[in-house]
Amino acid sequence: MESQVRGGTRWKRFAVVMVPSVAATACIGIALAQGALAASFSVSGQSFKVTADKLVGTGFSQYGAIDSGYTLDGKKTAHPVAVSAFKNASITNMCQSVVTPNIPLLGSVSLTLKAGGGGTPVQAENLYIDVEDLEANAVFENIDIGVAAKDANKGPGMKSNETSNPFGFAQQADRATLTDVKQTAWATTAGTFKLSGLKMSLSTGVKECY
């Protein structure tokens, strides 16, 4: 079975697919406030943007979760995310950017990281991306929609000690191919992350990947 999605897919539209798990975040949020659930780590007060010409992943799964962390002034906060997980992923022409605002004398400073160009893609194993906003063209092979998150066995499994409902909505596929990727994320984790042709640069002002 093949499912193909084209055009921009922003968080509000994307959330339609994730409605059951996102609806469950209210209960998860209460449990988090009461200390009943532990996040894998606290995210920073800065999201980051990522673009890629192409991402090809095998062993794909996706489910809803909450990333707890801080604002830039140190207040506690939480972000609903869709966790996209891949057993293996190949990423062509990847760009990642994050902007730090309000630095004395400098204003905003942008950090940009580029890798996977020149014919050698970025390679990752057991990759998890906590996504807030996504635009891409996507093709999923042998997709299952509506699986309980804990039973999504095509991907690498759920992250341990994260704020997510194991009985909530998930989807999975043998293979996912995304092109013209633009996304905003709060966290990325991987067992192995090999960045070929890595180039990192700092510049003043707001200079993002998109």
MDTraj code that builds the backbone (N, CA, C; nanometers):
import mdtraj as md
import numpy as np

residues = "MET GLU SER GLN VAL ARG GLY GLY THR ARG TRP LYS ARG PHE ALA VAL VAL MET VAL PRO SER VAL ALA ALA THR ALA CYS ILE GLY ILE ALA LEU ALA GLN GLY ALA LEU ALA ALA SER PHE SER VAL SER GLY GLN SER PHE LYS VAL THR ALA ASP LYS LEU VAL GLY THR GLY PHE SER GLN TYR GLY ALA ILE ASP SER GLY TYR THR LEU ASP GLY LYS LYS THR ALA HIS PRO VAL ALA VAL SER ALA PHE LYS ASN ALA SER ILE THR ASN MET CYS GLN SER VAL VAL THR PRO ASN ILE PRO LEU LEU GLY SER VAL SER LEU THR LEU LYS ALA GLY GLY GLY GLY THR PRO VAL GLN ALA GLU ASN LEU TYR ILE ASP VAL GLU ASP LEU GLU ALA ASN ALA VAL PHE GLU ASN ILE ASP ILE GLY VAL ALA ALA LYS ASP ALA ASN LYS GLY PRO GLY MET LYS SER ASN GLU THR SER ASN PRO PHE GLY PHE ALA GLN GLN ALA ASP ARG ALA THR LEU THR ASP VAL LYS GLN THR ALA TRP ALA THR THR ALA GLY THR PHE LYS LEU SER GLY LEU LYS MET SER LEU SER THR GLY VAL LYS GLU CYS TYR".split()
xyz = np.array([
    [0.0854, -0.1203, 0.0000],
    [0.0000, 0.0000, 0.0000],
    [0.0879, 0.1239, 0.0000],
    [0.0559, 0.2212, -0.0811],
    [0.1362, 0.3432, -0.0891],
    [0.0466, 0.4636, -0.0678],
    [0.0915, 0.5519, 0.0163],
    [0.0180, 0.6747, 0.0428],
    [0.1057, 0.7917, 0.0067],
    [0.0534, 0.8864, -0.0702],
    [0.1326, 1.0002, -0.1160],
    [0.0662, 1.1301, -0.0743],
    [0.1471, 1.2197, -0.0183],
    [0.0988, 1.3498, 0.0255],
    [0.1811, 1.4558, -0.0435],
    [0.1171, 1.5547, -0.1040],
    [0.1897, 1.6600, -0.1721],
    [0.1430, 1.7947, -0.1197],
    [0.2312, 1.8935, -0.1350],
    [0.1970, 2.0285, -0.0932],
    [0.2390, 2.0544, 0.0499],
    [0.2137, 2.1770, 0.0972],
    [0.2536, 2.2178, 0.2315],
    [0.1702, 2.1476, 0.3370],
    [0.2341, 2.0999, 0.4407],
    [0.1656, 2.0360, 0.5518],
    [0.2075, 2.1059, 0.6781],
    [0.1314, 2.2054, 0.7225],
    [0.1661, 2.2788, 0.8424],
    [0.1093, 2.2081, 0.9651],
    [0.1573, 2.2515, 1.0806],
    [0.1221, 2.1838, 1.2056],
    [-0.0284, 2.1717, 1.2237],
    [-0.1054, 2.2792, 1.1946],
    [-0.2489, 2.2738, 1.2190],
    [-0.3153, 2.1674, 1.1326],
    [-0.2711, 2.1569, 1.0071],
    [-0.3267, 2.0536, 0.9202],
    [-0.2745, 1.9164, 0.9604],
    [-0.1460, 1.9121, 0.9888],
    [-0.0824, 1.7867, 1.0261],
    [-0.1471, 1.7310, 1.1524],
    [-0.1894, 1.8216, 1.2422],
    [-0.2481, 1.7805, 1.3696],
    [-0.3789, 1.7061, 1.3496],
    [-0.4449, 1.7252, 1.2359],
    [-0.5688, 1.6535, 1.2103],
    [-0.5448, 1.5033, 1.2158],
    [-0.4320, 1.4597, 1.1600],
    [-0.3971, 1.3184, 1.1630],
    [-0.3639, 1.2744, 1.3049],
    [-0.3056, 1.3679, 1.3825],
    [-0.2580, 1.3343, 1.5158],
    [-0.3596, 1.3675, 1.6252],
    [-0.4864, 1.3936, 1.5864],
    [-0.5858, 1.4410, 1.6830],
    [-0.5971, 1.3516, 1.8068],
    [-0.6090, 1.2193, 1.7937],
    [-0.6259, 1.1391, 1.9161],
    [-0.5118, 1.1564, 2.0151],
    [-0.3884, 1.1545, 1.9650],
    [-0.2752, 1.1661, 2.0566],
    [-0.2623, 1.3068, 2.1113],
    [-0.2898, 1.4082, 2.0275],
    [-0.2806, 1.5456, 2.0754],
    [-0.3889, 1.5727, 2.1795],
    [-0.5070, 1.5161, 2.1590],
    [-0.6140, 1.5333, 2.2572],
    [-0.5732, 1.4725, 2.3908],
    [-0.4962, 1.3668, 2.3857],
    [-0.4526, 1.3012, 2.5096],
    [-0.3476, 1.3815, 2.5837],
    [-0.2902, 1.4832, 2.5190],
    [-0.1844, 1.5592, 2.5857],
    [-0.2366, 1.6369, 2.7050],
    [-0.3662, 1.6621, 2.7119],
    [-0.4203, 1.7308, 2.8297],
    [-0.3976, 1.6457, 2.9539],
    [-0.4296, 1.5164, 2.9435],
    [-0.4068, 1.4259, 3.0569],
    [-0.2577, 1.4101, 3.0835],
    [-0.1794, 1.4022, 2.9770],
    [-0.0350, 1.3882, 2.9945],
    [0.0210, 1.5120, 3.0630],
    [-0.0290, 1.6310, 3.0222],
    [0.0179, 1.7549, 3.0827],
    [-0.0111, 1.7600, 3.2316],
    [-0.1295, 1.7124, 3.2708],
    [-0.1636, 1.7087, 3.4131],
    [-0.0709, 1.6144, 3.4872],
    [-0.0448, 1.4974, 3.4292],
    [0.0448, 1.4012, 3.4929],
    [0.1853, 1.4573, 3.5045],
    [0.2273, 1.5314, 3.4017],
    [0.3594, 1.5933, 3.4051],
    [0.3679, 1.6949, 3.5177],
    [0.2627, 1.7778, 3.5324],
    [0.2621, 1.8790, 3.6372],
    [0.2651, 1.8154, 3.7749],
    [0.2061, 1.6970, 3.7867],
    [0.2031, 1.6275, 3.9150],
    [0.3277, 1.5422, 3.9376],
    [0.4175, 1.5418, 3.8400],
    [0.5404, 1.4648, 3.8552],
    [0.5246, 1.3176, 3.8261],
    [0.4136, 1.2787, 3.7618],
    [0.3906, 1.1372, 3.7369],
    [0.4663, 1.0872, 3.6151],
    [0.5073, 1.1789, 3.5281],
    [0.5790, 1.1400, 3.4074],
    [0.7113, 1.2154, 3.4016],
    [0.8119, 1.1525, 3.3467],
    [0.9444, 1.2150, 3.3357],
    [0.9810, 1.2306, 3.1893],
    [1.0232, 1.3502, 3.1513],
    [1.0671, 1.3732, 3.0141],
    [1.2074, 1.3159, 2.9964],
    [1.2436, 1.2837, 2.8710],
    [1.3763, 1.2280, 2.8453],
    [1.4839, 1.3322, 2.8728],
    [1.4574, 1.4592, 2.8375],
    [1.5425, 1.5712, 2.8766],
    [1.4629, 1.6992, 2.8562],
    [1.5068, 1.8057, 2.9207],
    [1.4386, 1.9346, 2.9072],
    [1.4887, 2.0060, 2.7834],
    [1.3973, 2.0480, 2.6972],
    [1.4388, 2.1166, 2.5748],
    [1.4691, 2.2624, 2.6060],
    [1.5517, 2.3213, 2.5230],
    [1.5895, 2.4608, 2.5412],
    [1.4744, 2.5533, 2.5030],
    [1.4934, 2.6807, 2.5257],
    [1.3916, 2.7790, 2.4913],
    [1.3949, 2.8210, 2.3462],
    [1.4690, 2.7489, 2.2632],
    [1.4810, 2.7834, 2.1218],
    [1.4489, 2.6629, 2.0347],
    [1.3494, 2.6766, 1.9495],
    [1.3273, 2.5766, 1.8461],
    [1.4282, 2.6007, 1.7338],
    [1.4394, 2.5066, 1.6424],
    [1.5320, 2.5234, 1.5312],
    [1.4661, 2.4779, 1.4022],
    [1.5154, 2.5329, 1.2913],
    [1.4597, 2.5017, 1.1601],
    [1.5541, 2.4111, 1.0830],
    [1.4949, 2.3200, 1.0070],
    [1.5724, 2.2245, 0.9276],
    [1.5123, 2.2162, 0.7875],
    [1.5970, 2.2186, 0.6877],
    [1.5535, 2.1916, 0.5507],
    [1.6377, 2.0774, 0.4942],
    [1.5833, 2.0087, 0.3959],
    [1.6562, 1.9025, 0.3260],
    [1.5958, 1.8853, 0.1885],
    [1.6812, 1.8583, 0.0920],
    [1.6297, 1.8285, -0.0413],
    [1.5526, 1.6971, -0.0412],
    [1.6053, 1.6005, 0.0386],
    [1.5419, 1.4683, 0.0402],
    [1.5769, 1.3949, 0.1685],
    [1.4784, 1.3287, 0.2265],
    [1.5005, 1.2400, 0.3403],
    [1.4375, 1.1054, 0.3059],
    [1.5179, 1.0015, 0.3082],
    [1.4694, 0.8654, 0.2849],
    [1.4918, 0.7862, 0.4135],
    [1.3829, 0.7391, 0.4732],
    [1.3939, 0.6664, 0.5994],
    [1.3270, 0.5311, 0.5911],
    [1.3906, 0.4304, 0.6499],
    [1.3301, 0.2974, 0.6612],
    [1.2967, 0.2717, 0.8075],
    [1.1929, 0.1922, 0.8293],
    [1.1482, 0.1679, 0.9660],
    [1.0949, 0.2945, 1.0285],
    [0.9852, 0.3480, 0.9709],
    [0.9293, 0.4765, 1.0124],
    [0.8122, 0.4567, 1.1074],
    [0.8060, 0.5399, 1.2114],
    [0.6877, 0.5473, 1.2975],
    [0.6703, 0.6907, 1.3440],
    [0.5493, 0.7234, 1.3874],
    [0.5193, 0.8606, 1.4287],
    [0.4082, 0.8591, 1.5324],
    [0.4265, 0.9378, 1.6385],
    [0.3280, 0.9430, 1.7455],
    [0.3366, 1.0784, 1.8147],
    [0.2364, 1.1118, 1.8951],
    [0.2325, 1.2400, 1.9637],
    [0.3035, 1.2346, 2.0982],
    [0.3607, 1.3470, 2.1396],
    [0.4299, 1.3552, 2.2677],
    [0.4334, 1.5002, 2.3136],
    [0.4858, 1.5216, 2.4329],
    [0.5065, 1.6559, 2.4859],
    [0.6539, 1.6722, 2.5205],
    [0.7152, 1.7795, 2.4719],
    [0.8514, 1.8160, 2.5112],
    [0.8425, 1.9227, 2.6198],
    [0.8907, 1.8910, 2.7373],
    [0.8932, 1.9901, 2.8446],
    [1.0293, 2.0573, 2.8466],
    [1.0318, 2.1837, 2.8872],
    [1.1577, 2.2556, 2.8892],
    [1.1413, 2.3930, 2.9481],
    [1.2143, 2.4885, 2.8920],
    [1.2200, 2.6233, 2.9467],
    [1.2052, 2.7272, 2.8359],
    [1.1583, 2.8446, 2.8753],
    [1.1663, 2.9605, 2.7878],
    [1.3055, 3.0205, 2.8039],
    [1.3402, 3.1190, 2.7218],
    [1.4725, 3.1790, 2.7318],
    [1.4924, 3.2592, 2.8595],
    [1.3828, 3.2929, 2.9282],
    [1.3976, 3.3613, 3.0563],
    [1.3827, 3.2651, 3.1747],
    [1.3901, 3.1345, 3.1469],
    [1.3972, 3.0349, 3.2528],
    [1.2658, 2.9825, 3.3057],
    [1.1537, 3.0211, 3.2459],
    [1.0246, 2.9716, 3.2922],
    [0.9980, 2.8342, 3.2312],
    [0.9314, 2.7482, 3.3083],
    [0.8987, 2.6156, 3.2583],
    [0.7863, 2.6236, 3.1552],
    [0.7957, 2.5389, 3.0542],
    [0.6943, 2.5364, 2.9496],
    [0.6885, 2.3974, 2.8892],
    [0.5948, 2.3755, 2.7996],
    [0.5812, 2.2462, 2.7325],
    [0.5324, 2.2679, 2.5900],
    [0.5713, 2.1781, 2.5002],
    [0.5368, 2.1907, 2.3585],
    [0.4792, 2.0586, 2.3078],
    [0.3588, 2.0590, 2.2486],
    [0.3103, 1.9382, 2.1829],
    [0.3882, 1.9154, 2.0541],
    [0.4320, 1.7914, 2.0325],
    [0.5118, 1.7598, 1.9140],
    [0.4644, 1.6289, 1.8531],
    [0.4966, 1.6106, 1.7278],
    [0.4827, 1.4820, 1.6607],
    [0.6227, 1.4232, 1.6481],
    [0.6457, 1.3096, 1.7111],
    [0.7769, 1.2454, 1.7068],
    [0.7842, 1.1574, 1.5825],
    [0.8749, 1.1923, 1.4907],
    [0.9000, 1.1110, 1.3718],
    [1.0246, 1.0277, 1.3973],
    [1.0118, 0.8962, 1.3909],
    [1.1216, 0.8060, 1.4247],
    [1.1578, 0.7193, 1.3044],
    [1.2876, 0.6982, 1.2851],
    [1.3372, 0.6173, 1.1740],
    [1.4451, 0.5214, 1.2253],
    [1.4397, 0.3963, 1.1831],
    [1.5504, 0.3070, 1.2148],
    [1.6772, 0.3505, 1.1419],
    [1.6601, 0.3870, 1.0152],
    [1.7716, 0.4377, 0.9358],
    [1.7216, 0.5511, 0.8481],
    [1.8055, 0.6531, 0.8313],
    [1.7655, 0.7673, 0.7496],
    [1.8850, 0.8199, 0.6720],
    [1.8572, 0.8623, 0.5494],
    [1.9570, 0.9251, 0.4627],
    [1.9030, 1.0621, 0.4239],
    [1.9812, 1.1678, 0.4517],
    [1.9336, 1.3048, 0.4332],
    [2.0266, 1.3789, 0.3382],
    [1.9704, 1.4294, 0.2287],
    [2.0491, 1.4983, 0.1268],
    [2.0379, 1.6493, 0.1420],
    [2.1534, 1.7144, 0.1456],
    [2.1617, 1.8615, 0.1504],
    [2.0814, 1.9172, 0.2681],
    [2.1251, 1.8843, 0.3875],
    [2.0576, 1.9268, 0.5093],
    [2.1097, 2.0616, 0.5578],
    [2.0189, 2.1465, 0.6027],
    [2.0528, 2.2747, 0.6641],
    [1.9774, 2.2854, 0.7957],
    [2.0468, 2.3242, 0.9021],
    [1.9846, 2.3438, 1.0324],
    [2.0243, 2.4806, 1.0854],
    [1.9270, 2.5554, 1.1357],
    [1.9567, 2.6904, 1.1862],
    [1.8831, 2.7161, 1.3160],
    [1.9477, 2.7956, 1.4020],
    [1.8856, 2.8396, 1.5263],
    [1.9294, 2.9833, 1.5518],
    [1.8361, 3.0658, 1.5966],
    [1.8634, 3.2081, 1.6194],
    [1.8568, 3.2372, 1.7688],
    [1.9629, 3.2979, 1.8226],
    [1.9648, 3.3430, 1.9614],
    [1.9426, 3.4937, 1.9620],
    [1.8312, 3.5393, 2.0198],
    [1.8001, 3.6833, 2.0167],
    [1.8598, 3.7583, 2.1353],
    [1.8603, 3.8886, 2.1221],
    [1.8873, 3.9803, 2.2337],
    [2.0216, 3.9580, 2.3029],
    [2.1265, 3.9350, 2.2244],
    [2.2609, 3.9272, 2.2802],
    [2.3150, 4.0699, 2.2928],
    [2.3639, 4.1090, 2.4099],
    [2.4136, 4.2456, 2.4279],
    [2.5166, 4.2849, 2.3223],
    [2.5006, 4.4031, 2.2666],
    [2.5876, 4.4630, 2.1655],
    [2.5754, 4.4000, 2.0270],
    [2.5198, 4.2798, 2.0199],
    [2.5124, 4.2104, 1.8912],
    [2.3704, 4.1958, 1.8380],
    [2.2737, 4.1925, 1.9264],
    [2.1365, 4.1656, 1.8822],
    [2.1163, 4.0166, 1.8623],
    [2.0587, 3.9787, 1.7500],
    [2.0375, 3.8362, 1.7200],
    [2.1619, 3.7771, 1.6558],
    [2.1908, 3.6515, 1.6910],
    [2.3010, 3.5774, 1.6298],
    [2.2462, 3.4454, 1.5778],
    [2.2779, 3.4121, 1.4537],
    [2.2278, 3.2908, 1.3900],
    [2.3388, 3.1870, 1.3774],
    [2.3083, 3.0649, 1.4190],
    [2.3982, 2.9512, 1.4007],
    [2.3415, 2.8648, 1.2892],
    [2.4218, 2.8380, 1.1875],
    [2.3787, 2.7572, 1.0732],
    [2.4719, 2.6393, 1.0559],
    [2.4135, 2.5228, 1.0381],
    [2.4893, 2.3996, 1.0158],
    [2.4424, 2.3384, 0.8844],
    [2.5373, 2.3061, 0.7976],
    [2.5041, 2.2419, 0.6702],
    [2.5859, 2.1142, 0.6540],
    [2.5242, 2.0121, 0.5958],
    [2.5919, 1.8842, 0.5733],
    [2.5127, 1.8041, 0.4711],
    [2.5747, 1.6999, 0.4195],
    [2.5052, 1.6084, 0.3292],
    [2.4944, 1.6554, 0.1865],
    [2.5723, 1.7559, 0.1495],
    [2.5783, 1.7977, 0.0092],
    [2.6937, 1.7270, -0.0604],
    [2.7193, 1.7613, -0.1839],
    [2.8336, 1.7048, -0.2556],
    [2.8230, 1.5581, -0.2853],
    [2.7021, 1.5036, -0.2855],
    [2.6844, 1.3647, -0.3263],
    [2.6921, 1.2631, -0.2144],
    [2.7218, 1.3047, -0.0910],
    [2.7289, 1.2121, 0.0219],
    [2.6284, 1.2555, 0.1285],
    [2.5137, 1.1895, 0.1372],
    [2.4094, 1.2317, 0.2309],
    [2.4496, 1.2106, 0.3766],
    [2.3804, 1.2814, 0.4656],
    [2.3885, 1.2557, 0.6090],
    [2.3256, 1.1188, 0.6366],
    [2.3881, 1.0411, 0.7260],
    [2.3355, 0.9101, 0.7620],
    [2.3038, 0.9068, 0.9107],
    [2.1879, 0.8516, 0.9474],
    [2.1481, 0.8444, 1.0878],
    [2.0845, 0.7094, 1.1173],
    [2.1067, 0.6615, 1.2386],
    [2.0438, 0.5396, 1.2879],
    [1.9646, 0.5709, 1.4145],
    [1.8479, 0.5073, 1.4268],
    [1.7598, 0.5312, 1.5416],
    [1.7408, 0.6812, 1.5627],
    [1.6898, 0.7446, 1.4598],
    [1.6708, 0.8897, 1.4573],
    [1.5312, 0.9262, 1.5048],
    [1.5233, 1.0229, 1.5987],
    [1.3963, 1.0756, 1.6479],
    [1.3963, 1.2272, 1.6285],
    [1.2913, 1.2804, 1.5661],
    [1.2776, 1.4241, 1.5455],
    [1.1457, 1.4688, 1.6068],
    [1.1536, 1.5602, 1.7030],
    [1.0343, 1.6123, 1.7699],
    [0.9871, 1.7361, 1.6944],
    [0.8881, 1.7183, 1.6080],
    [0.8493, 1.8178, 1.5093],
    [0.7289, 1.8994, 1.5561],
    [0.7384, 2.0310, 1.5362],
    [0.6251, 2.1207, 1.5642],
    [0.5548, 2.1625, 1.4352],
    [0.6283, 2.1759, 1.3277],
    [0.5727, 2.2247, 1.2018],
    [0.6469, 2.1571, 1.0869],
    [0.5726, 2.1124, 0.9861],
    [0.6341, 2.0389, 0.8761],
    [0.5707, 2.0750, 0.7430],
    [0.6550, 2.0961, 0.6419],
    [0.6113, 2.1057, 0.5024],
    [0.6991, 2.0112, 0.4214],
    [0.6375, 1.9307, 0.3352],
    [0.7136, 1.8370, 0.2520],
    [0.6208, 1.7711, 0.1519],
    [0.6805, 1.7080, 0.0515],
    [0.6116, 1.6099, -0.0312],
    [0.6523, 1.4735, 0.0233],
    [0.5565, 1.3845, 0.0468],
    [0.5882, 1.2597, 0.1158],
    [0.5235, 1.1397, 0.0482],
    [0.5981, 1.0294, 0.0452],
    [0.5475, 0.9006, -0.0014],
    [0.5779, 0.7969, 0.1062],
    [0.4735, 0.7233, 0.1509],
    [0.4901, 0.6198, 0.2524],
    [0.4600, 0.4836, 0.1896],
    [0.5448, 0.3864, 0.2144],
    [0.5259, 0.2518, 0.1594],
    [0.4823, 0.1567, 0.2711],
    [0.3745, 0.0815, 0.2430],
    [0.3180, -0.0131, 0.3398],
    [0.2876, 0.0567, 0.4720],
    [0.2013, 0.1559, 0.4652],
    [0.1710, 0.2387, 0.5820],
    [0.0546, 0.1803, 0.6624],
    [0.0641, 0.1896, 0.7937],
    [-0.0430, 0.1535, 0.8862],
    [-0.0786, 0.2800, 0.9646],
    [-0.2046, 0.3200, 0.9609],
    [-0.2501, 0.4406, 1.0288],
    [-0.3488, 0.4010, 1.1389],
    [-0.3260, 0.4516, 1.2595],
    [-0.4152, 0.4232, 1.3705],
    [-0.3658, 0.3141, 1.4632],
    [-0.2356, 0.2856, 1.4588],
    [-0.1756, 0.1859, 1.5474],
    [-0.1589, 0.2467, 1.6869],
    [-0.1745, 0.1665, 1.7921],
    [-0.1396, 0.2138, 1.9268],
    [0.0110, 0.2394, 1.9293],
    [0.0507, 0.3507, 1.9883],
    [0.1908, 0.3926, 1.9826],
    [0.2866, 0.2837, 2.0303],
    [0.2519, 0.2134, 2.1362],
    [0.3413, 0.1115, 2.1905],
    [0.3542, -0.0107, 2.0993],
    [0.2593, -0.0268, 2.0068],
    [0.2607, -0.1415, 1.9164],
    [0.3154, -0.1079, 1.7780],
    [0.3639, 0.0134, 1.7584],
    [0.4237, 0.0516, 1.6294],
    [0.5629, -0.0099, 1.6230],
    [0.5744, -0.1247, 1.5569],
    [0.6981, -0.2035, 1.5605],
    [0.7819, -0.1948, 1.4337],
    [0.7390, -0.1146, 1.3386],
    [0.8212, -0.0988, 1.2180],
    [0.9366, -0.0011, 1.2421],
    [0.9161, 0.0943, 1.3319],
    [1.0189, 0.1915, 1.3650],
    [1.1056, 0.1450, 1.4802],
    [1.1874, 0.2348, 1.5349],
    [1.2787, 0.1972, 1.6432],
    [1.2129, 0.1883, 1.7795],
    [1.0809, 0.2114, 1.7884],
    [1.0123, 0.2079, 1.9162],
    [1.0052, 0.3451, 1.9793],
    [0.9254, 0.3582, 2.0826],
    [0.9111, 0.4860, 2.1514],
    [1.0368, 0.5139, 2.2342],
    [1.0672, 0.6434, 2.2488],
    [1.1785, 0.6817, 2.3352],
    [1.1438, 0.6506, 2.4810],
    [1.2438, 0.6104, 2.5570],
    [1.2198, 0.5802, 2.6980],
    [1.2077, 0.7096, 2.7781],
    [1.1279, 0.7048, 2.8819],
    [1.1123, 0.8162, 2.9761],
    [1.0671, 0.9463, 2.9100],
    [0.9791, 0.9367, 2.8080],
    [0.9268, 1.0570, 2.7464],
    [0.7803, 1.0734, 2.7832],
    [0.7300, 1.1946, 2.7678],
    [0.5917, 1.2232, 2.8022],
    [0.5030, 1.1944, 2.6820],
    [0.4613, 1.0707, 2.6723],
    [0.3781, 1.0278, 2.5606],
    [0.2852, 0.9170, 2.6083],
    [0.1694, 0.9099, 2.5468],
    [0.0717, 0.8074, 2.5828],
    [0.0962, 0.6827, 2.4966],
    [0.1404, 0.5717, 2.5555],
    [0.1694, 0.4515, 2.4765],
    [0.0454, 0.3910, 2.4123],
    [-0.0728, 0.4316, 2.4588],
    [-0.1971, 0.3784, 2.4022],
    [-0.2586, 0.4756, 2.3018],
    [-0.1894, 0.5864, 2.2754],
    [-0.2396, 0.6873, 2.1837],
    [-0.2158, 0.6515, 2.0376],
    [-0.2609, 0.7395, 1.9516],
    [-0.2568, 0.7217, 1.8063],
    [-0.1141, 0.7229, 1.7536],
    [-0.0859, 0.6344, 1.6592],
    [0.0438, 0.6335, 1.5908],
    [0.0229, 0.5837, 1.4486],
    [0.1227, 0.6084, 1.3662],
    [0.1242, 0.5521, 1.2319],
    [0.2651, 0.5035, 1.2018],
    [0.2769, 0.4099, 1.1076],
    [0.4066, 0.3511, 1.0777],
    [0.4103, 0.3075, 0.9313],
    [0.5327, 0.2937, 0.8794],
    [0.5503, 0.2524, 0.7403],
    [0.6862, 0.1845, 0.7261],
    [0.6956, 0.0962, 0.6256],
    [0.8241, 0.0325, 0.5985],
    [0.9266, 0.1346, 0.5513],
    [0.8785, 0.2326, 0.4739],
    [0.9702, 0.3296, 0.4144],
    [0.8975, 0.4624, 0.3954],
    [0.9673, 0.5720, 0.4214],
    [0.9120, 0.7054, 0.4006],
    [1.0123, 0.7874, 0.3208],
    [0.9642, 0.8532, 0.2156],
    [1.0483, 0.9397, 0.1336],
    [0.9880, 1.0791, 0.1338],
    [1.0633, 1.1761, 0.1860],
    [1.0187, 1.3144, 0.1926],
    [1.1115, 1.4010, 0.1092],
    [1.0540, 1.4868, 0.0268],
    [1.1331, 1.5798, -0.0540],
    [1.0902, 1.7232, -0.0239],
    [1.1828, 1.8170, -0.0509],
    [1.1582, 1.9598, -0.0250],
    [1.1104, 1.9802, 0.1184],
    [1.1873, 1.9297, 0.2114],
    [1.1490, 1.9294, 0.3523],
    [1.1789, 2.0646, 0.4174],
    [1.0800, 2.1171, 0.4899],
    [1.0970, 2.2346, 0.5751],
    [1.0278, 2.2037, 0.7064],
    [1.1000, 2.2108, 0.8167],
    [1.0374, 2.1781, 0.9438],
    [1.0964, 2.2594, 1.0582],
    [1.0138, 2.2780, 1.1596],
    [1.0562, 2.3386, 1.2848],
    [1.0488, 2.2314, 1.3918],
    [1.1550, 2.2161, 1.4686],
    [1.1623, 2.1090, 1.5677],
    [1.2152, 2.1626, 1.6998],
    [1.1878, 2.0864, 1.8061],
    [1.2370, 2.1205, 1.9393],
    [1.3511, 2.0304, 1.9831],
    [1.3619, 1.9123, 1.9242],
    [1.4684, 1.8206, 1.9648],
    [1.4932, 1.7176, 1.8564],
    [1.6176, 1.6714, 1.8486],
    [1.6552, 1.5594, 1.7626],
    [1.7499, 1.4701, 1.8417],
    [1.7241, 1.3399, 1.8397],
    [1.8158, 1.2457, 1.9022],
    [1.8426, 1.1331, 1.8036],
    [1.9596, 1.0724, 1.8135],
    [1.9958, 0.9632, 1.7241],
    [2.1008, 0.8754, 1.7903],
    [2.0964, 0.7458, 1.7585],
    [2.2001, 0.6559, 1.8059],
    [2.3319, 0.6872, 1.7381],
    [2.3258, 0.7109, 1.6077],
    [2.4423, 0.7511, 1.5288],
    [2.3985, 0.8591, 1.4311],
    [2.4786, 0.9651, 1.4188],
    [2.4471, 1.0759, 1.3282],
    [2.5762, 1.1127, 1.2561],
    [2.5886, 1.0716, 1.1306],
    [2.7105, 1.0926, 1.0532],
    [2.6879, 1.2053, 0.9531],
    [2.7562, 1.3183, 0.9746],
    [2.7373, 1.4362, 0.8917],
    [2.8572, 1.4542, 0.7991],
    [2.8392, 1.4230, 0.6740],
    [2.9449, 1.4404, 0.5751],
    [2.9497, 1.5842, 0.5273],
    [3.0707, 1.6368, 0.5069],
    [3.0847, 1.7733, 0.4577],
    [3.0299, 1.8769, 0.5523],
    [3.0439, 1.8546, 0.6828],
    [2.9871, 1.9440, 0.7826],
    [3.0487, 2.0839, 0.7755],
    [2.9622, 2.1846, 0.7761],
    [3.0064, 2.3232, 0.7816],
    [2.9176, 2.3996, 0.8783],
    [2.9775, 2.4636, 0.9782],
    [2.9025, 2.5398, 1.0768],
    [2.9475, 2.6845, 1.0740],
    [2.8538, 2.7775, 1.0814],
    [2.8889, 2.9189, 1.0752],
    [2.8002, 2.9996, 1.1686],
    [2.8542, 3.1106, 1.2187],
    [2.7825, 3.2056, 1.3017],
    [2.7755, 3.3388, 1.2298],
    [2.6623, 3.4059, 1.2403],
    [2.6480, 3.5363, 1.1771],
    [2.5498, 3.6203, 1.2574],
    [2.5667, 3.7514, 1.2526],
    [2.4739, 3.8408, 1.3213],
    [2.3475, 3.8579, 1.2377],
    [2.2379, 3.8859, 1.3071],
    [2.1109, 3.8999, 1.2387],
    [2.0366, 3.7680, 1.2318],
    [1.9187, 3.7701, 1.1735],
    [1.8351, 3.6507, 1.1597],
    [1.8588, 3.5908, 1.0210],
    [1.9309, 3.4807, 1.0161],
    [1.9615, 3.4125, 0.8905],
    [1.9303, 3.2644, 0.9077],
    [1.8099, 3.2278, 0.8688],
    [1.7616, 3.0913, 0.8899],
    [1.7625, 3.0122, 0.7599],
    [1.7472, 2.8812, 0.7719],
    [1.7464, 2.7936, 0.6541],
    [1.6254, 2.8207, 0.5661],
    [1.5158, 2.8682, 0.6245],
    [1.3982, 2.9116, 0.5465],
    [1.3180, 3.0108, 0.6269],
])
top = md.Topology()
chain = top.add_chain()
for i, resn in enumerate(residues, 1):
    res = top.add_residue(resn, chain, resSeq=i)
    for name in ("N", "CA", "C"):
        top.add_atom(name, md.element.get_by_symbol(name[0]), res)
traj = md.Trajectory(xyz[None], top)
